[in-house]
Amino acid sequence: MADILIIGGGMAGLCAATALAEAGQRIIVIDKGRGPGGRMAARRAELAGETVSFDHGAQYFTARDPAFREVVAAWEASGAAARWPAAGDGAWVGTPGMNTPIRAMAQPLDVRWGVRADALSRTAAGWRVAAGEQTFTAATVLVAVPAEQAAVLLADAAPDLAMLAGGVESAPCWAVMAGFPAPLPYTHDTFRGDTAPVSWAARNSAKPGRSGAEAWVIHASPARSRELIDLPKDEAAKALLADFFAATGVAPAVPQHLDAHRWLYALPEARKGEGARFDPALGIGIAGDYLHSPRVEGAWLSGRALAQAVLQERVASTS
Ligand SMILES: Cc1cc2nc3c(=O)[nH]c(=O)nc-3n(C[C@H](O)[C@H](O)[C@H](O)COP(=O)(O)OP(=O)(O)OC[C@H]3O[C@@H](n4cnc5c(N)ncnc54)[C@H](O)[C@@H]3O)c2cc1C
């Protein structure tokens, strides 16, 4: 039995797990994803005999907080992250993929991928978490999944936390991954569309540590994503690629590879200042970008705030 079970191995969950494991707690993390990433996901595709990668979730991250800056400096030193000036002076990316920092954080921890928590219940022995055919028990449970998913998971077990998470609305995002046989005639590596339909596009193959053919990631704006939310992904991909050519003025080119991913809960409207919430009486807490700010750094800061709240309570209960 773990001391603490963490549901969700994205940036928030793994930051909390790291801090708690360093403080001597026995931690198990479960994540429904097949591998490390969460919303810092990366995907590979074969394109003309070459492997190309696409970061279809977060595009880059900032490191303004001094403690997060130290973590990012360690990633840089180990080759897991690099600066990406094309996105701005303070922009960092995972190398060779956005999910590399997540992989690095998970490596020393006990993280079980491909395990989805279905239900939580409180027993005399602590928390019981049903996850497919497996059951986990732990004295403390921390839920670090997107707000809407946390609200469902916590509805019966911790109604107050469920209500907090349920009050957040996240914007969806259709992400298109397009590979081309030759470079597109667009002089910049990034495109920021302040107005719909394309909110952002990036030449993924130009990020540090990437190689291979011309690869672009295109993000639809929240309004355009909502408009196309129920389309099959191949139709959404074609519509958004056309939007991209129209927005950038690049003459339409035929992609060799075209795929799309629909993020239902991409970017939450964040509750600034909350950070994280821990209920010491029940031994349950929540973290995630929605409790701090809708960014990678916000997720890390939220995970740290939750770990600090748990550790403070541990100290208080033993003194
Ligand atoms: C399209 C897009 C673009 C973005 N662009 C940027 C950007 O440029 N810069 C930036 O800083 N941020 C960006 N973000 C936001 C950033 O990715 C997030 O703020 C951050 O990664 C959130 O981390 P998290 O740990 O809170 O959540 P997540 O990364 O979502 O992690 C939650 C984890 O919980 C798991 N999970 C969910 N339900 C369950 C369950 N029932 N059981 C087990 N596991 C479960 C999921 O698999 C996931 O791994 C972007 C996000 C998206 C989607």
The ligand as an ORCA input file, in Angstrom:
! r2SCAN-3c Opt
* xyz 0 1
  C      -3.405     22.305    -27.386
  C      -2.709     22.813    -26.157
  C      -1.778     23.840    -26.244
  C      -1.124     24.301    -25.119
  N      -0.142     25.240    -25.251
  C       0.596     25.574    -24.171
  C       1.757     26.397    -24.316
  O       2.141     26.757    -25.422
  N       2.427     26.741    -23.175
  C       2.067     26.285    -21.943
  O       2.756     26.581    -20.961
  N       0.999     25.479    -21.790
  C       0.259     25.116    -22.872
  N      -0.796     24.267    -22.735
  C      -1.257     23.937    -21.395
  C      -0.378     22.880    -20.703
  O      -0.211     21.776    -21.547
  C      -1.078     22.479    -19.421
  O      -1.329     23.642    -18.638
  C      -0.304     21.484    -18.553
  O       0.371     20.527    -19.318
  C      -1.303     20.849    -17.604
  O      -0.688     19.899    -16.762
  P      -1.594     19.094    -15.739
  O      -0.718     18.156    -15.035
  O      -2.408     20.054    -14.944
  O      -2.655     18.302    -16.655
  P      -2.418     17.198    -17.764
  O      -1.181     17.411    -18.526
  O      -3.711     17.136    -18.525
  O      -2.222     15.854    -16.924
  C      -3.321     15.149    -16.405
  C      -3.040     13.655    -16.552
  O      -4.127     12.951    -15.954
  C      -4.369     11.785    -16.695
  N      -5.740     11.371    -16.373
  C      -6.901     12.012    -16.650
  N      -7.939     11.311    -16.138
  C      -7.421     10.222    -15.537
  C      -7.982      9.105    -14.833
  N      -9.314      8.978    -14.629
  N      -7.147      8.136    -14.353
  C      -5.795      8.230    -14.556
  N      -5.208      9.264    -15.222
  C      -6.017     10.248    -15.697
  C      -4.139     12.199    -18.139
  O      -3.804     11.086    -18.935
  C      -2.978     13.190    -18.006
  O      -1.713     12.580    -18.241
  C      -1.443     23.753    -23.852
  C      -2.364     22.716    -23.771
  C      -2.975     22.226    -24.912
  C      -3.904     21.042    -24.803
*
